[in-house]
Amino acid sequence: MSMSRSSGLDEKLVDAWKKYREGDSKAVDDVYDSVFPFCLRICSRICREYINDSDEEASIARLAVMEAFDNYNPERGKFLVYLGQVIKSRIIDYKRSQKKRRAIPLSLLSRELTDGNLEINDRLIDDIIDDLARKQEIETFKSILGKFKISFGDLANSSPRQQRSRQKAKEIAWLLAGDMELSRFLIEKNMLPSKLLQHKYRVDKKYLEKYRKFIISVAIIIIYDLSHLKPYVWPDGRGDKNGW
């Protein structure tokens, strides 16, 4: 899952690098928005603190992107790995210069910048891409829930507490998501198709009313195939991710 995402981004960057090498100066701009969240995450890993796009380290990462496009060679491996290494080197150089200005012995640097030894490899790249994809997926989920006037707080407060009730609510959500008529109703009208569920599947009306928000939320995860969230909504005994 994460590997396919990182490979996709790497291929996109390599295509942009080829265009850039052929003289298309706008090629970097075309992929900048796609790659910069990754750059910020590399900065955060190295610095061991959250780095946003207004921090000095972010400016260094921007320059590192251009350096990577100028100096990348396919023989060095994946573009993302090489970019991560460039960012790491420039951040460490920056931290060293800061330490020198403060007249702090460089012997302290190795202890403080333990992530200076951070290995930039395929596994780290996949983890970062996977983490970014998860956060993006959560934002997508939050946005869709907003159309139903459901917040994460609402969801937490209205979720079934007992295992049996939770299991039953999940099963109803999977029935809903797997039924073309019902799922279309849900998405188009931003409403739970309660009457249809009662009629087609003999689901209790009071149960639907009590756990409406939870059922809608689980159905959304399934219908929109939010892969990072799906493992949390598989009904018990239905862990086969090849189908329900």
N, C-alpha and C positions, 0 to 999 in steps of 0.2 A: 504493500500500500504506500508506505513512505518512499520506498525505492522508486516506484513509478513516478511519483511527484517530483522527486529530486532529479531523476533522469530526464523528465520532461522539461524542467527548468534549465538543466544543463544543456540540453539540446537547443533550447531557445537561445541561450547565451552564445553557444558556439556558432549558430546561424548568424547572430548579430555580429559576432567577432569577425566572421568571414566577410560580411558586408562592410564592416568598418575597415578591415584590411584592404578592401578594394576601393576605398575612398568615400564611403557613405558615412559622413560624420554624424548623421542623425540616427545611425543604427543603435548607438548607446542610449539615446533618449527613448527609443522605442521599447527598450527592455528595463529601463531604470526603475520604474515603479514595481516591476515584478521582482527584481533582485534586491532592492534596498532593505526591505524587512529582514531578509536573510543577513545582510551586512550588519544591521543593528543588533541582531541576535548574536552574531559572532563577537561583536564589540562587548556585549553584555556578558558573554561567557568568559572572555579574556579579563575583563575588568571586575567581574564578580559583583556587578551592580547593574541596575536597569539603565540602559542608555536610550535616550530618545533623540529625535532628529534635530533638536536644538543644542545638543551637547557638542563639545569640541571634538569628542571622539567620532561623532557622526560626520563632521566635516572631514576628518582624516579618512574615514571610510569612503566618502565620496571621491576623494583623490585616489584612493586605492583602487576603486572601480576603473578609473581612467588608466591607472598604471597597469592594471591587469589586462585591459584591452590593448594597451600598447605593447606589452611584453609577453603575452601568452603564447605558448608553443604547444600544440597538441601532444607532443612527445612527453610533456610534463604531466599528462593525465587529464582528469576532469577539470573543466574550467572552474566549477564551484570550489573544488579543493584548492586549486591554485589561488583563486580569489581570496579564500579564507586565509591562506598562508600569507598573502600580501597584507591583508588587513591586520593580521596578528603581528607581523613584523613592524608595520608602521605604528601601531598602537604602543608596542613595547618601546620603540624608539622615542615616541612622544613622552611616555612615562619616565623614561630615563632622563630625558632633557629636563623634565619638571623636577626630578629629584636633584639633578645637578644644580639647578637654580636655587634650590632650597638648602644647598650645602649639606645634604644628608648623605652619609657614606653609601657608596654603591653596593656595599656588602649587604645592606638592608634590602636592596631591591629584589634580590632573589627570593628572600623570605616573604616579602609583601606581594610580589607578583608571581605567586605560585602557578597561576594559569599561563605564565610565560612558557611553560612546558606543555601547554595544551596541544594535543596532537590533532591536527586538522586532517581528517580522513573521511572515507565514505560513510562510516558508521555515524560520526558526528554530524555530517551533512544531512544524512537521512533523519536523524533525531530532530535536528533543527527544523527541517522542512515539515516533518510530521507534526511538530509542536505548532508551527505557524498554521498548518492546515486545520489542526484541531481548533485553534482559536478562531479562525475564519469561519469554521463550521458552526461554532457556538454563536457567533455573531449573526450568522444566517438564521439559525434556529430562533434566536431572540427576536429578530426582525419579523419572521413569519408569525411567531406567537403574538407579536404586537397587533397584527391584523385581527386576531381573535380577542384582543384586549386581555391577554394573559401575560403576566410578568413572571419572572423566575420565583419571586416571593409567593405569588399566587399558587404556582405549581408546587412549591415545597409545602405550603399549608393545606393543599387540597389532595395531596397524594394519599393513597390508601396506606394505612399503618400496618394492617395485618397482612401476612404473607398470602393467605388465600384470596383476600380481596384484591391484592395487587396483581396476583396471577390472573384472576378473572378479568380485571380491567385491561391487562396486556392482551389477553386473548381477544377481547372485543375490539381493541385497537387494530390488531392484526386482521381480523375479519373485515373491519372497515377499510383498511388500507388495501386489502386484496380484492375488494369489490369495486369494479369500475364505476358503477352508478353512484355508490355511496361516497367514494373518494372524490369523484367529480363534484358532487354536491358540497362536500366539505371545503374544497379549495375554491370553488366559484362563489359560494355564498358566505364563506367564513363562519359557518355554523355546523354544529354537530347534527347529522341527519338522524335525529332521535326516532322519529316516527318510522323511518325506513328500517332502522335497526330493530325496532320493536316488531315490525311486520315481517321482515325477512328472516330474522334470526331469533325472534321471541326473547329479546333482551328486556329485562325489567326496567320500566320507566324510572322508578325511584333510584335505581342503581346508576342509570345514565345521568340523572340530574346530580347525584352526589359526587360522581367522579368524572364529570364532563371535562374539566380542564385537563386532568391526567390522561384521559382517553384521547383527547384531541392532540395533546403533546406527543404521545407515543405514535399516533398515526402519522403525524407530520414527519417525525424522524424516519419512519418507514417509507412513506410516499416520496420524500425528497432524497432518500437514500443517503442520509447523513452517517457515513460509515464509521466515524469516530464515536458516535453516540449510540449506534445500533447495538453494540454488545450489552448495553445497559437495559435494553428493552426486550431481549429475547425471553419468551415465556420459559418457565422451568421445564427442563427436559426437551427443549427445542433449540439447543445450541448449535445445530447444524446451520452454518451460515450460507449454505448453498440454497436454502429455501425454507419456507415455512410449511 
